[in-house]
Amino acid sequence: MTLREHDDDGPAAEVLGAGRAGRWLVTCDHAANRVPPSVGGGSLGLSEGEMGRHIAWDIGAAGVARRLAERLGSPAILSTFSRLVIDPNRGEDDPTLVMRLYDGTIVPGNRRIDAAEIARRLDRFYRPYHAALGRLAAARPDRVLCAVHSFTPRLVGRAPRPWHLGVLYAADDRLARPLLDRLRRETDLCVGDNQPYSGHLPGDSMDRHGLVPGRPHVLIEVRHDLIAAPAGQRAWADRLAPILAAALDDAGL
């Protein structure tokens, strides 16, 4: 199922398994590195190599999200535009909503962006994506959200990141705590607690659709070298699905 908000640019979001019976909703805010035609004719002025980097999308996250939703018997929603076009995992007033410089790379198509173009991208991409996510989240009163992201093994000029995955959360840790407990029983994993960054970002997707309305939620970050290939994506989704289900039972939610 696709959500066609604007024919020229294609759908703002892709929804999978809307009719599945499970109570989970798996989200993937940074699923794509696509630049729609209305943005610079389909280019932000970056090379194919730069657009393949983590700066443009969460490498491997879409494959994990698709498989995880299948395994949980629940719907998924994925963005269809690059985070460099506009970042759906930021609040509308966040200064990093449209990045001009990211991990050492200047983004030519954003370098001189003005308020009118940011407003246009909000209306064309960001808001339709969140409207679709909001409808799916509200489709049942006992909805539980799981956001899937990936992180780069190392930022330019920084130390390597040791974690295989991280569990991110803010004030509501009802699901995050039992999930961390379950993951720490996996002796071959290095698990980050609000690593490689904090889960508290006002206005982000989990704040907007989880924390504020009071839905149980958690954000999982997987190191992207582990899920760059389809086999890794399937393996991690297959491993995480029963752990998530058990953690939800442990939480009694």
N, C-alpha and C positions, 0 to 999 in steps of 0.2 A: 504494500500500500504506500502510495506517495501522496504528499500534501502539496498541491500546486497552487502556490500563492501568486506567482508571476510566471507567465509562460516563457518569457525571454530567458529568465535565469533558472528555470526549473524549480523543483521543490525546495523549500527551506529546510525540510526535515523528511526523514524516511522512517516510517513506522512498520515494525514487523510484529506479526502475531497479535494484532489488536484484540482478536476474539479468544485468545488463550485464557484459560481459567485461573491461572496462578495469580497470587496477590502481589507479586513483585512487579516493579517496573525498572528495567535496566536502561540506563541512559548513557549516551556517549556524546559529550559536547564537542569533542575535537576529533570526530571520526574521519574527516576528509581534508585534503589539501587543495581542493578545487577553488578556483577563482571564477565566479560567474561572469558572463559576458558584459553585464552592465558596470562591472568594476574594471576599468582600464582595458576594455575589450577582452577580458579574460586573463589579464596579467597584471601583477604588481611590480613588474620590472625586475624580478628575480629569476635566476637561472633555474633549470629543472633540478639541478643538484641542491640548490638552496631550498626549493619548495619540497624536496624530499626529506629535509631535515625536520627535527622535532619543532623547530620554530613555527612550522606551518600546520602541524597536526600532531596528534598523539599516535605515534607509529605502533601499529598492531592492535590498538585499542578496539577498533571497529570489529575486527574478527573475533576478539574475545567477547565483546558485548553480544554479538549475534548468537554465538554458540552458547553463551551463558544463559541468555533468555530462553533459548530452546530447552536447555537442560532444566531450567526452573519452571518450564511450562507457562511462561509469562511473556508479556509484550516487551518490546524494546523500541527506543527512539534514538535516532542518530542524526547528527547535523550533516549537511551536505556541502558546507562551505568552509574554507580555511579559517582558522583562528586569526590569521593575519588580515582577513577581510573585516571581521569584527568578532570579538571573542564572546561567545554565549555564556562562558563561565566567569563573567565579570558583571558587576552592577552597572547600570546605565550611566552612572556618574563616576565610574572608576577611571582614573587617568590612563590605565593600561587597556582600556576597552578596544582601542585601535593602536597597535604598536607601530612606532616609527623606527625603533631600534630594538633588536631582540637578539640576545646572546651573541653580540658582536657584529650582527648583520644589520645594515641600514636597509629599510624597506622603501624603495623609491616611490612606489605608488601611494604610500602613506605619508611621505616626508612633508608634504605641504597640504595635507588634508585640512579642510575647513569644517566649520560647524554644520553647514548645510549638507555636505557629503556624509558626515557622520550620522546626521538625522535620517538621511535617505537610506543608509545601510541598516540603521535600526529598524526602520519601517519595512524594509524589503526582506531582511534576513533574520535579525535578532528577535524581533517581536513575534513573527510568525512561528519561529522555532519554539519559543517559550509558551506561546498560546497552545500549540499542539501538545507540548509536554504537560502543561497545566490541565488540559482536558483529559489526557490519559491518567494523570495522577489522581484526578477527582472522580474517575469512572467507578471506583469502588471505595467505600469508607475505610477499609482496612489496608489500604495500599502501603507497601513498603518500597522504598527507593534504594537502588544500588547504582551508583555512578561509577563508570569504568574509565580510567585514564591510564596513561603511561608516562614514564619520566625518562629523561636521557641519562645514560650511565655517568656522564660527566659534562658539566658546563665548561665553556671555554675558560681556561685559566684557573679552574677550580679542582679540588681533590676528587678522586673517583668516589662514587656513591656505593656503599656496600650492600644496601638492602636489595633483596629480591622483589619485595613489594612493601607498600605502606598502607596503613589504614588511617584515613583522615576523617576528622570530625570536629565539631565545635562544642557548644554547650550541651547538646543532646547526645550522650554516649550510650544510650540504652542498647543499641545494636552493636556499636563499635567495640565496647568492652568484651562482651562474650565472643565476638569475632576475633579479637586479638588473642583471647585466651585459647580459642580453638587453633588459630594459626601457630601459636607458640608451641603447641604440642607436635608440630611438624618439625622434626629435629634437623632437617636439611635446609630449613629456610631461615634467612635473616630478615626479620619483620620490623618495619618501622612504625612507631607510634607517633602519629602526626609528623611523619618523615616521608619524603625529603623536604616537606614544607608543612606549615600549619594548615589545618583544615578550617580555620576561621577566616573567612573573607566575606564581609558583609555584601549582600546583593548577589552573590554567586548562585549557581543553580541549586545546590543543596540548601543554602540559606533560604532561597526564595520558595522552593517547592517542598522542602523537608522541614527545616527548623521553624520557620515562621508559621506554617499551618499545623505544626505539631505531628507530622508524619514520621515514623521511624525511618532512618536513612543512614547510609554509610557511603563513603567514597573510597574506592580501591585504586591504588596506583601500582602498576606493574612495570618493572624496569624494561625498557623497550627492546633491549638486545635479546631478551628472553622470549619475546612474542613477535619479532619482526617477520617470521615465516609462519605460514598457515599451520604447520604441525605444532609449533609452540603455542599458537593461539588456541587451538583445540585442546591441547594438553592442559593449559592453565584454566580454561573454562571448565573442563571436565573435573579438574581438581577442586576448583573453588565452589562449584555448585552445591555439592553435599555439605561442604563446610559452612557456607552461608545458610543453608536450610537448617543445619544443626544449631548454629548460633542464634537464629531466630527462635527456635524452640527453647534454647537456653534462656533467652531474654524474656520469654513468656509474653510476647507481644501479640 
